[in-house]
Amino acid sequence: MKRFALLILIALFCLPLSALADEPIYLFPEPDGSPGKIHPLSLEDLNPHPLDTFWYTESYFFIAILDDGHIAYVNLMLSNMGLKKHQPALTFTIITPELERFTTEAEYAPEDIEQTGERFSLRMGENLLEGDSRDMHLKLLHQGLGMDLKFHGSFAGYKLGEGKVYFGKDRATLFYIDYPAPRPHVTGTLTIHDRRLEVQGWGYVDHCYYNANTMDFEDVWHNFKFYSDRYSVILTSFTTPERFGGQSVSLGAILDNEKVLCTTTDVIVIEKDHRLVQDGGKSYPHTLELDFKCPGLRAKTCFDSSHVVEKIDVLEKLNKGAATRALKFLINTFITRPFYYRAENQAVVELTADGKTEKISGQAVSEVIFVR
């Protein structure tokens, strides 16, 4: 697993070899190039999209925010950057209310993954992900950590346009994302060694893939998920390197219990109250101002991101797994202190519709990923 993780993370964070003049970005268009509309997800959308390019990576990402204070993060992946093409792997983390962190990861041979043709179902060894665009079921167990969770969406999943962002005049580089089980209620069990916990709460699911070195098209990530009894507000956003003019690529959405009220690429993220964090040595924003703009609808929030529940030094993790001087030299030469922070806190969203504004209280999680 260490070699697989090393290759994945070097690919994610190594510096690009060249920087070109500003190139265009095409945000979630329809096949004919027109502005994207909301579409339901088909079985083809949900299934993996294995590509031959070396940089191909695909992931199914889950967050569960549970009423008893536990938080779980899951990532199921396929990638060509392991030892074999289309190699599957998983990583998942359980964080207790006391911020004790339990994590595990595993890799599998390509022949260990099973996929059905009639419905969405992926099996990696003994681990299972199955369901449809509204309901997802995760059943994982590895090294004493496990979860058996159902993510029941408020309605069927969706994508914007083709679900793709294209980079460059030739559109050769792409990033794809869709959202199964929107605004899900989460129920099931967590297993932490000899403890089995019945849990419930809320969550988030996305499915993405890309075909190029991510450092060719991304710089700093912001992910934000807000949940209340009535509404959810979600954001996937990253800034681009100089070759794309440092533009922001954002996809935000405002949802209620019945539908997607709007999706928008017009989202402003403002970082405030920067403080140097000893873990990672980064100037981390303890306040995030987010502004989602849709025709006739707007959501704004000022999120206190100071309650960090997880801090990961990617470089330290790689160094621990590097068995030779040459590998450590490669890591420290071509990776510039990548680090990510995950925060959880209460939040208030100001939702304005038809000129009327109401304040909505709820719970939120954010993720800030420093690539450099």
RONU-551770 format. One record per residue (C-alpha): x, y, z; residue in one letter; residue number from 1; chain. Coordinates in steps of 0.2 Angstrom, whole numbers, always signed. Each point is the difference from the previous one (the first is absolute). Last residue first. Layout:
<sites>
     xx     yy     zz  fifi  lumpa  marvex
      X      Y      Z     A    NUM       A
...
</sites>
This chain:
<sites>
     xx     yy     zz  fifi  lumpa  marvex
    +10   +119    -12     R    372       A
    -16    -10     -1     V    371       A
     -8     +8    +15     F    370       A
    -16     -9     +2     I    369       A
    -14     +9    +10     V    368       A
    -15    -11     +5     E    367       A
    -16     +6     +8     S    366       A
    -14     -8    +10     V    365       A
    -16     +8     +5     A    364       A
    -15     -1    +12     Q    363       A
    -16    +10     -1     G    362       A
     -8    +16     +3     S    361       A
    -10     +9    -13     I    360       A
     -2    +19     -1     K    359       A
    -13     +7    -11     E    358       A
     +1    +13    -14     T    357       A
    -14     +6    -11     K    356       A
     +3     +8    -17     G    355       A
     -8    -15    -10     D    354       A
    +12    -12     +8     A    353       A
    +14     +4    +12     T    352       A
     +8    -13    +11     L    351       A
    +11     +6    +14     E    350       A
    +10    -16     +6     V    349       A
     +4     -2    +19     V    348       A
    +13    -13     +5     A    347       A
     +5    -12    +13     Q    346       A
    +17     -8     -1     N    345       A
    +11    -13     -8     E    344       A
    +17     +3     -8     A    343       A
    +12    -11    -11     R    342       A
    +17     +6     -3     Y    341       A
    +12     -5    -15     Y    340       A
    +19     +1     -3     F    339       A
    +11     +0    -14     P    338       A
    +18     +5     +5     R    337       A
     +8     +4    -17     T    336       A
     +2    -17     -9     I    335       A
    +13     -2    -13     F    334       A
    +16     +1    +10     T    333       A
     -6     -8    +16     N    332       A
     -8    -15     -8     I    331       A
    +14     -3    -12     L    330       A
    +13     +1    +13     F    329       A
    -10    -12    +11     K    328       A
     -2    -12    -14     L    327       A
    +19     +0     -4     A    326       A
     +4     -2    +19     R    325       A
    -10    -16     +0     T    324       A
    -15     -7     +9     A    323       A
    -12    +14     -2     A    322       A
    -16     -4    +10     G    321       A
     +4    +12    +15     K    320       A
     +6    +13    -13     N    319       A
    -17     -1     -9     L    318       A
    -10     +2    +16     K    317       A
    +11    +15     +5     E    316       A
     -3     +8    -17     L    315       A
    -19     -2     +1     V    314       A
     -1     +9    +16     D    313       A
    -18     -4     +6     I    312       A
    -10    +10    +12     K    311       A
    -17     -6     +5     E    310       A
    -14     +7    +12     V    309       A
     +4    +19     -2     V    308       A
    -12    +11    +10     H    307       A
     +6    +17     -7     S    306       A
    -10     -1    -16     S    305       A
    -13    +13     +6     D    304       A
    -11     +2    -15     F    303       A
     -7    +17     -7     C    302       A
    -14     -5    -11     T    301       A
     -9     +6    -15     K    300       A
    -13     -8    -11     A    299       A
     -9     +8    -15     R    298       A
    -15     -3    -10     L    297       A
     -9     +9    -14     G    296       A
    +13     -5    -13     P    295       A
    +14     -9     +9     C    294       A
    +14     +7    +11     K    293       A
     +9     -9    +14     F    292       A
    +10    +11    +12     D    291       A
    +12     -8    +12     L    290       A
    +10     +8    +13     E    289       A
    +13    -11     +9     L    288       A
     +7     +3    +17     T    287       A
    +15     -9     +9     H    286       A
    +10     +2    -16     P    285       A
    +16    -11     +1     Y    284       A
    +17     +8     -2     S    283       A
     +9    -17     -1     K    282       A
    +14     -7    +10     G    281       A
     -8    -17     -2     G    280       A
     -4     -3    +19     D    279       A
     +6    +17     +7     Q    278       A
    -14     +9     -8     V    277       A
     +4    +18     -5     L    276       A
    -16    +10     +1     R    275       A
    -11     +8    -14     H    274       A
    -15     +9     +7     D    273       A
     -9     +0    -17     K    272       A
     -1    -10    -16     E    271       A
    -13     +6    -13     I    270       A
     -9    -13    -11     V    269       A
    -11     +7    -14     I    268       A
    -12    -11     -9     V    267       A
     -6     +2    -18     D    266       A
     +1    -18     -7     T    265       A
    -18     -2     +5     T    264       A
    -13    -14     +4     T    263       A
    -17     +4     +5     C    262       A
    -15     -6    +10     L    261       A
     +5    -17     -1     V    260       A
    -15    -10     +4     K    259       A
    -12     -7    +13     E    258       A
     +7     +2    +18     N    257       A
     +9    +17     -4     D    256       A
    +16     +2    -10     L    255       A
    +12    +15     -4     I    254       A
    +15     -5    -11     A    253       A
    +18     +6     -3     G    252       A
    +12     -5    -14     L    251       A
    +16    +10     +0     S    250       A
    +15     +2    -11     V    249       A
     +9    +15     +5     S    248       A
    +12     +9    -12     Q    247       A
    +19     +1     +3     G    246       A
     +3     +5    -18     G    245       A
     -2    -17     -7     F    244       A
    +19     -2     -3     R    243       A
     +2     +8    +17     E    242       A
     -7    -14    +10     P    241       A
    -18     -3     +4     T    240       A
    -11     +4    +15     T    239       A
    -11    -14     +7     F    238       A
    -18     -1     +5     S    237       A
    -13    -14     +5     T    236       A
    -14     +8     +9     L    235       A
    -16     -6     +9     I    234       A
    -15     +9     +8     V    233       A
    -14    -11     +8     S    232       A
    -17     +6     +5     Y    231       A
    -15     -4    +11     R    230       A
     +6    -10    +15     D    229       A
    +17     +8     -2     S    228       A
    +16     -6     -8     Y    227       A
    +15    +10     -7     F    226       A
    +15     -8    -10     K    225       A
    +15     +9     -5     F    224       A
    +15     -5    -11     N    223       A
    +14    +13     -3     H    222       A
    +16     -6    -10     W    221       A
    +16     +9     -4     V    220       A
    +10     -2    -16     D    219       A
     -9    -10    -14     E    218       A
     +2     -3    -19     F    217       A
    +17     -7     -4     D    216       A
     +2     -4    +19     M    215       A
    -14    -13     -3     T    214       A
    +11    -11    -11     N    213       A
    -12     -4    -14     A    212       A
    -15    -11     -4     N    211       A
    -13     +4    +14     Y    210       A
    -13     -9     +9     Y    209       A
    -14     +5    +12     C    208       A
    -14     -7    +11     H    207       A
     -8     +9    +14     D    206       A
     -9     -4    +16     V    205       A
     -5    +10    +16     Y    204       A
     -7     -3    +17     G    203       A
    -12     +1    +14     W    202       A
     -3     -9    +16     G    201       A
     -2    -17     +7     Q    200       A
    +10    -12    +10     V    199       A
     -1    -18     +8     E    198       A
    +18     -3     +7     L    197       A
    +10    -16     +0     R    196       A
    +15     +0    +11     R    195       A
    +14    -13     +0     D    194       A
    +11     +8    -13     H    193       A
    -10    +16     -5     I    192       A
    -15     -6    -10     T    191       A
    -13    +13     -6     L    190       A
    -18     -5     -3     T    189       A
    -15     +6    -10     G    188       A
     -9    +16     -5     T    187       A
     +3    +15    -10     V    186       A
    -12    +12     -7     H    185       A
     +6     +7    -17     P    184       A
     -1    +17     -7     R    183       A
     +3     -6    -18     P    182       A
     +2    -19     -2     A    181       A
    +12     +0    -15     P    180       A
     +9    +17     -5     Y    179       A
    +10     +0    -16     D    178       A
    +18     +6     -4     I    177       A
    +11     +0    -15     Y    176       A
    +17     +8     -2     F    175       A
     +7     +1    -18     L    174       A
    +16     +3     -9     T    173       A
     +0     -1    -19     A    172       A
    -11    +15     -2     R    171       A
    +10     +5    -15     D    170       A
     +0    +18     +5     K    169       A
     +4     -4    +17     G    168       A
     -9     -8    +15     F    167       A
    -17     -8     -1     Y    166       A
    -12     -1    +15     V    165       A
    -12    -15     -1     K    164       A
    -17     -5     +8     G    163       A
     -7     -1    -18     E    162       A
    -11    +15     +5     G    161       A
     -2     +1    +18     L    160       A
     -2    -17     +9     K    159       A
    -13     -8    +10     Y    158       A
     -6    -12    +14     G    157       A
    -18     -6     +4     A    156       A
     -9     +8    +14     F    155       A
     +2     +3    +19     S    154       A
    +15    -12     -1     G    153       A
     +1    -16    +12     H    152       A
    +18     -3     +4     F    151       A
     +1    -18     +8     K    150       A
    +14     -4    +11     L    149       A
     +9    -16     +5     D    148       A
    +17     +6     +6     M    147       A
    +16     -8     +5     G    146       A
    +16     +1     +9     L    145       A
     +9    -16     +7     G    144       A
    +13     -1    -13     Q    143       A
    -12     +2    -14     H    142       A
    -19     -1     -1     L    141       A
    -11    +10    -12     L    140       A
    -19     -1     -5     K    139       A
     -6    +16     -9     L    138       A
    -18     +1     -6     H    137       A
     -5    +15    -12     M    136       A
    -18     +5     -3     D    135       A
     -6    +14    -12     R    134       A
    +11     -3    -16     S    133       A
     +0    -19     +3     D    132       A
     +7    -12    +12     G    131       A
    +16    -10     +4     E    130       A
    +17     +2     +8     L    129       A
     +7    -16     +7     L    128       A
    +16     -5     +9     N    127       A
     +5    -18     +1     E    126       A
    +12     +1    -15     G    125       A
     -4    +16     -8     M    124       A
    -18     -2     -5     R    123       A
     -9    +13    -11     L    122       A
    -19     +0     -3     S    121       A
    -10    +11    -11     F    120       A
    -14    -10     -8     R    119       A
     -1    -12    -15     E    118       A
    +18     -1     -5     G    117       A
     +7     -5    +16     T    116       A
    +18     +4     +5     Q    115       A
    +13    -10     +9     E    114       A
    +17     +6     +6     I    113       A
    +13    -12     +5     D    112       A
     +6     -3    -18     E    111       A
     +7    +18     +1     P    110       A
    +11     -5    +15     A    109       A
     -4     +8    +16     Y    108       A
     +6    +14    +11     E    107       A
     -4     +4    +18     A    106       A
     -1    +15    +12     E    105       A
     -4     +2    +18     T    104       A
     -4    +15    +12     T    103       A
     -5     +3    +18     F    102       A
     +1    +18     +6     R    101       A
     -4     +5    +18     E    100       A
     -9    +17     -1     L     99       A
     -9     -3    +16     E     98       A
    -16     -1    -10     P     97       A
     +8    -15     -9     T     96       A
     +8     +2    -17     I     95       A
     -2    -15    -12     I     94       A
    +11     -1    -16     T     93       A
     -1     -9    -16     F     92       A
    +11     -5    -14     T     91       A
     -3    -11    -15     L     90       A
     +9     -7    -14     A     89       A
     -3     -7    -18     P     88       A
    +13     -2    -14     Q     87       A
     -6     +6    -17     H     86       A
    +17     -4     -7     K     85       A
    +13     -9    +11     K     84       A
    +13     +6    +13     L     83       A
    -10    +15     +5     G     82       A
     -1    +16    -11     M     81       A
    -14     -7    -12     N     80       A
    -13     +4    +13     S     79       A
    -17     -6     +8     L     78       A
     -5     +7    +16     M     77       A
    -12     -2    +15     L     76       A
     +1    +14    +12     N     75       A
     -8     +1    +17     V     74       A
     -1    +13    +13     Y     73       A
     -9     -3    +17     A     72       A
     -5    +12    +14     I     71       A
     -6     -5    +17     H     70       A
     -9    +13    +11     G     69       A
    -15    -11     +6     D     68       A
    -11     +8    -14     D     67       A
    +11     -6    -14     L     66       A
     +9    +10    -14     I     65       A
     +3    -13    -14     A     64       A
    +11     +5    -14     I     63       A
     +2    -10    -16     F     62       A
    +11     +0    -16     F     61       A
     -1    -11    -15     Y     60       A
    +16     +2     -9     S     59       A
     +8     -1    -18     E     58       A
    +18     +2     -4     T     57       A
     +7     +0    -18     Y     56       A
    +18     +8     +0     W     55       A
     +8    -14    -10     F     54       A
    -13     +1    -14     T     53       A
    -10    -16     -4     D     52       A
    -16     +6     +6     L     51       A
    -12    -10    +12     P     50       A
    -17     +9     +1     H     49       A
     -8     -8    +16     P     48       A
    -19     -2     +1     N     47       A
    -11    +14     +7     L     46       A
     -1    +10    -17     D     45       A
     -4    -16     -9     E     44       A
    -13     -5    +12     L     43       A
     -8    +17     -4     S     42       A
     +0    +15    +10     L     41       A
    -13    +14     -2     P     40       A
     +4    +16     -9     H     39       A
     +2    +18     +5     I     38       A
     +4    +12    -14     K     37       A
    +17     +5     -7     G     36       A
     +3    +15    -11     P     35       A
     +1     -4    -18     S     34       A
    +15     -9     -7     G     33       A
     -9    -13    -10     D     32       A
     +3    -14    +12     P     31       A
     -7    +11    +14     E     30       A
    +13    +11     +9     P     29       A
     +7     -3    +18     F     28       A
    +13    +14     +1     L     27       A
    +11     +3    -15     Y     26       A
    +17     +7     +5     I     25       A
    +10    +10    -13     P     24       A
    +20     +1     +0     E     23       A
    +11    +13     +7     D     22       A
    +17     -1     -6     A     21       A
    +10    -17     +4     L     20       A
     +8     -6    +15     A     19       A
    +11    -15     -1     S     18       A
     +6    -15    +10     L     17       A
    -15     +0    +12     P     16       A
     +5     -2    +19     L     15       A
     -4    -16     +8     C     14       A
    -16     -1    +11     F     13       A
    -12    -12     -6     L     12       A
    +12    -11    -10     A     11       A
    +11     -1    +15     I     10       A
    -15     -4    +11     L      9       A
     -6    -14    -11     I      8       A
    +18     -7     -3     L      7       A
     +3     +0    +19     L      6       A
    -17     -7     +5     A      5       A
     +3    -15    -12     F      4       A
    +18     -3     +7     R      3       A
     -7     +1    +18     K      2       A
    -14    -12     -4     M      1       A
</sites>
